[in-house]
């Protein structure tokens, strides 16, 4: 999955941010991105693509696209953090913090 690429994930994150901050409906790019990331959730959580999920959670209008599925997968996310021990990827740590607020 290329969403975890060091440069590509930043571009996609910025595009999500731009789409989410526009006064438009529906959020075409955010919706497509959310669907793809949720379909490949394990890959997204294990790569830099987790930052794209974090960006989706940052905005109220895009948050609704992913929050239910991410909360449903909270046990998996918590287990991944636990398994990582002291080497928890920062993106995964931030995601867990956002979901437990």
C-alpha positions in Angstrom: 0.0 0.0 0.0 1.6 3.2 -1.2 -0.3 5.4 1.4 2.5 4.6 3.9 5.3 6.0 1.6 7.3 8.7 3.4 6.4 11.4 0.9 3.1 10.3 -0.5 1.4 10.0 2.9 2.2 13.7 3.5 0.7 14.8 0.2 -2.4 12.8 0.8 -2.7 14.1 4.4 -2.5 17.7 3.0 -5.2 16.9 0.4 -7.4 15.5 3.1 -6.9 18.6 5.2 -7.7 20.9 2.2 -10.8 18.9 1.3 -12.0 18.8 4.9 -11.6 22.6 5.4 -13.5 23.5 2.3 -17.1 24.6 2.6 -18.4 21.9 0.3 -20.4 18.8 0.6 -19.9 16.0 0.0 -16.2 15.6 0.8 -15.3 13.6 -2.2 -11.6 13.1 -1.6 -12.0 12.5 2.2 -14.7 10.0 1.5 -12.6 8.0 -1.0 -9.6 8.2 1.3 -11.6 7.0 4.3 -13.0 4.1 2.4 -9.7 2.9 1.1 -7.9 3.3 4.5 -10.7 1.5 6.4 -10.7 -1.3 3.8 -7.0 -1.7 4.4 -7.0 -0.8 8.0 -4.3 -3.2 9.2 -1.9 -1.8 6.5 -2.8 1.7 7.4 -2.2 1.2 11.1 1.1 -0.3 10.5 2.5 2.4 8.3 2.7 6.2 8.0 -0.9 6.1 6.5 -2.1 6.3 10.1 -1.3 10.0 9.9 -4.0 10.3 7.2 -6.5 8.7 9.6 -5.4 11.2 12.2 -6.0 14.1 9.8 -9.5 12.7 9.0 -10.2 12.8 12.8 -9.0 16.4 13.1 -12.1 17.9 11.3 -15.7 17.4 12.4 -17.0 17.0 8.9 -14.5 14.3 7.9 -14.3 12.7 11.4 -17.7 11.1 10.9 -16.3 9.1 7.9 -14.0 7.0 10.1 -14.8 7.4 13.8 -17.3 4.5 14.0 -15.0 2.0 12.3 -12.0 3.1 14.3 -13.9 2.8 17.6 -15.0 -0.6 16.6 -11.4 -1.6 16.1 -10.2 -0.1 19.4 -9.3 -3.5 20.9 -7.0 -4.1 17.9 -5.4 -0.7 18.1 -4.8 -1.0 21.8 -3.3 -4.4 21.3 -1.0 -3.0 18.6 0.2 -0.3 21.0 0.7 -2.8 23.8 2.6 -5.2 21.5 4.9 -2.3 20.4 6.0 -1.8 24.0 8.4 1.2 24.2 8.6 1.5 20.4 5.1 2.6 19.7 4.9 4.5 16.4 4.0 8.2 17.2 1.1 8.1 14.6 -0.5 5.1 16.3 -0.1 6.7 19.7 -1.7 9.9 18.5 -4.6 8.0 16.9 -5.3 6.1 20.2 -5.3 9.4 22.1 -7.8 10.9 19.7 -10.1 7.9 19.9 -10.0 7.8 23.7 -11.0 11.5 24.2 
